[in-house]
Amino acid sequence: MREGIEHVIHIGSLEVGGVGHITLHWWIELPTGQICDARARMWLGDDPRVPHGVFEPRDGLRYVSKAVKSFDYSPVIFWAITEKPIEEFNLHAD
């Protein structure tokens, strides 16, 4: 929101083939179809099949959206998701 990037916030579940399932999960979908997921590894571990960051959907991942949300820009929610203050986020980092 801070950067003015169009997105949809999803609430649902995630299943990663051969790794596990998260019953209640949040992620962001970008207009390009890419997914931004910052917490799957927190619940499912550092297995390379578990997504992290911004990526294209791929085989072995099953995101099931049950609702979409819209929020006002919130540094508190950013910190809760990333464990970093929003001031540390640099969209244009090299």
C-alpha positions in Angstrom: 0.0 0.0 0.0 2.8 2.4 0.9 4.4 2.0 -2.6 1.0 2.2 -4.4 1.3 -1.4 -5.7 -2.0 -2.9 -6.6 -2.6 -6.2 -4.8 -5.2 -8.5 -3.2 -4.9 -9.8 0.3 -6.1 -13.4 0.5 -7.1 -15.5 3.6 -7.3 -19.2 3.2 -5.0 -22.2 3.3 -1.8 -23.4 1.8 -0.7 -27.0 1.0 2.9 -27.7 -0.1 3.2 -31.1 -1.6 5.3 -33.5 0.4 5.8 -30.9 3.2 2.6 -29.9 4.9 -0.5 -27.8 5.2 -1.4 -24.5 6.8 -5.0 -24.4 7.7 -5.2 -20.6 8.2 -2.9 -18.6 6.0 -2.6 -15.0 4.5 -0.8 -14.1 1.3 -0.8 -11.3 -1.3 -1.6 -11.7 -5.0 -0.2 -9.2 -7.4 -2.0 -8.2 -10.7 0.7 -10.2 -12.6 -0.5 -13.4 -10.9 2.6 -13.5 -8.7 2.2 -14.4 -5.1 3.9 -12.7 -2.2 4.2 -15.0 0.8 6.3 -14.0 3.8 5.2 -16.6 6.4 4.9 -20.0 4.9 8.4 -21.0 6.0 7.6 -19.9 9.6 5.0 -22.6 9.7 6.4 -25.3 7.4 10.2 -24.9 7.8 13.0 -24.0 5.4 12.4 -26.8 3.0 13.2 -25.5 -0.6 9.7 -26.6 -1.7 8.1 -24.1 0.7 7.7 -20.7 -1.0 9.0 -17.4 0.4 9.0 -13.9 -1.0 7.5 -13.0 -4.4 7.2 -15.9 -6.9 5.2 -17.4 -9.7 2.7 -20.1 -8.7 4.1 -23.5 -9.4 3.2 -27.2 -9.2 3.2 -28.6 -5.7 1.7 -25.4 -4.1 -2.1 -25.3 -3.5 -3.3 -21.9 -2.3 -7.1 -21.9 -1.5 -8.6 -18.5 -0.9 -11.6 -18.3 1.3 -11.8 -14.5 1.6 -10.1 -11.3 0.5 -9.4 -8.4 2.7 -8.6 -4.7 2.3 -6.8 -2.8 5.0 -5.7 0.7 5.5 -1.9 1.1 5.4 -0.6 -0.1 8.7 3.0 -0.2 10.0 1.8 -2.5 12.8 0.5 -5.2 10.4 3.7 -4.9 8.3 5.8 -5.6 11.5 3.5 -8.5 12.5 4.0 -10.1 9.1 7.7 -9.4 8.5 9.1 -8.7 12.0 10.7 -5.6 10.7 9.7 -1.9 10.8 8.3 -0.7 7.5 11.1 1.9 7.4 13.6 -0.9 6.8 11.7 -2.1 3.7 13.3 -0.9 0.5 11.4 -1.9 -2.6 14.3 -0.8 -4.9 17.2 -2.6 -3.1 20.0 -4.0 -5.3 
